[in-house]
Amino acid sequence: QVQLLESGGGLVQAGGSLRLSCAASGFTFSSYAMGWFRQAPGKEREFVAAISWSVEKTYYADSVKGRFTISRDNAKNAVYLQMNSLKPEDTAVYYCAARATVAESYKYWGQGTQVTVSS
């Protein structure tokens, strides 16, 4: 069955860095665009970053542009989110997701990993 398993979350001080990983299985990973989303307590889930299946295109929310980097390794069926210069407002549960085309909604979702940034 389809599985997206996030890891790498934790507690970090403001200004620090974390690298999130998402291991995918059960679908043709290399054919899917991948995204990272986050949801803070009391807030709606929001888009963070996305990467095309071919790695040619990346997209970022304005709030993380210049600080976060999304990447993927199709040989390992994995997508990553390098987060630098973290701020307390980055505190959230981070989810990875997959969709077949930009015309479709994200179809597969992971369970999430908690990121907490202390001030």
C-alpha positions as CSV (number, residue, x, y, z in Angstrom):
1,Q,0.0,0.0,0.0
2,V,1.0,3.6,-0.4
3,Q,3.1,5.0,2.4
4,L,4.7,8.4,3.0
5,L,6.8,8.4,6.2
6,E,8.2,11.7,7.4
7,S,11.2,11.9,9.8
8,G,13.7,14.5,11.1
9,G,11.5,16.7,13.1
10,G,12.4,17.9,16.6
11,L,13.1,20.8,18.8
12,V,15.5,23.4,17.7
13,Q,16.4,26.9,18.8
14,A,15.6,29.9,16.6
15,G,18.3,30.3,13.9
16,G,19.0,26.6,13.8
17,S,18.5,24.0,11.1
18,L,16.6,20.8,10.5
19,R,16.4,18.4,7.6
20,L,13.1,16.6,7.1
21,S,13.0,13.4,5.1
22,C,10.0,11.6,3.5
23,A,10.3,8.0,2.5
24,A,7.8,6.9,-0.1
25,S,6.6,3.5,-1.1
26,G,3.7,1.8,-2.9
27,F,3.5,4.1,-5.9
28,T,5.7,5.2,-8.8
29,F,7.6,7.9,-6.9
30,S,9.6,9.2,-9.8
31,S,6.3,10.0,-11.7
32,Y,4.8,12.1,-8.9
33,A,5.3,15.7,-7.9
34,M,6.0,16.0,-4.2
35,G,5.2,18.7,-1.7
36,W,5.7,19.7,1.9
37,F,2.9,21.3,3.9
38,R,2.6,22.4,7.5
39,Q,-0.1,23.0,10.1
40,A,0.4,25.0,13.2
41,P,-1.9,24.7,16.2
42,G,-5.2,26.5,15.5
43,K,-4.3,27.2,11.9
44,E,-5.1,25.7,8.6
45,R,-2.7,23.6,6.8
46,E,-0.5,25.6,4.4
47,F,1.8,25.0,1.5
48,V,5.5,25.1,2.2
49,A,7.3,23.8,-0.9
50,A,7.0,21.5,-3.9
51,I,9.2,19.9,-6.5
52,S,8.3,18.5,-9.9
53,W,8.8,14.8,-10.7
54,S,11.8,15.7,-12.9
55,V,13.4,17.9,-10.2
56,E,13.4,20.7,-12.8
57,K,11.0,22.9,-11.0
58,T,10.7,23.9,-7.3
59,Y,8.2,26.2,-5.6
60,Y,8.2,27.8,-2.3
61,A,5.8,29.8,0.0
62,D,7.0,33.4,0.4
63,S,7.4,32.8,4.1
64,V,10.1,30.2,3.6
65,K,11.8,31.3,0.4
66,G,15.5,31.7,0.8
67,R,15.5,29.6,4.0
68,F,14.1,26.3,3.0
69,T,15.2,24.0,0.2
70,I,13.2,21.1,-1.2
71,S,15.0,18.2,-3.0
72,R,14.4,14.7,-4.0
73,D,16.2,11.5,-4.8
74,N,14.2,9.3,-7.2
75,A,16.6,6.5,-6.8
76,K,15.9,6.4,-3.0
77,N,12.2,7.3,-3.3
78,A,12.7,10.2,-1.0
79,V,12.0,13.8,-0.7
80,Y,13.8,16.2,1.6
81,L,13.2,19.6,3.2
82,Q,16.3,21.5,4.4
83,M,15.2,24.2,6.8
84,N,17.7,26.9,7.8
85,S,17.4,30.0,9.8
86,L,14.3,28.6,11.6
87,K,11.9,30.9,13.3
88,P,9.4,30.3,16.1
89,E,6.6,30.8,13.5
90,D,7.9,27.8,11.6
91,T,6.7,25.6,14.5
92,A,4.1,23.1,13.1
93,V,3.5,19.6,12.0
94,Y,5.1,19.1,8.7
95,Y,3.6,16.7,6.1
96,C,4.8,15.4,2.8
97,A,2.4,14.8,0.0
98,A,2.3,13.4,-3.6
99,R,0.3,14.2,-6.7
100,A,0.5,12.9,-10.2
101,T,0.1,16.2,-12.0
102,V,-0.2,19.8,-11.2
103,A,-3.8,19.6,-12.4
104,E,-4.7,17.2,-9.6
105,S,-4.9,17.6,-5.9
106,Y,-2.4,16.0,-3.6
107,K,-3.4,12.4,-3.5
108,Y,-1.2,10.8,-0.9
109,W,-0.3,12.2,2.5
110,G,2.1,11.2,5.3
111,Q,1.3,11.3,9.0
112,G,3.5,14.3,9.7
113,T,6.5,15.1,11.9
114,Q,6.6,17.8,14.6
115,V,8.9,20.7,14.3
116,T,9.2,23.0,17.3
117,V,11.4,26.2,17.2
118,S,12.1,27.8,20.5
119,S,12.8,31.5,20.8
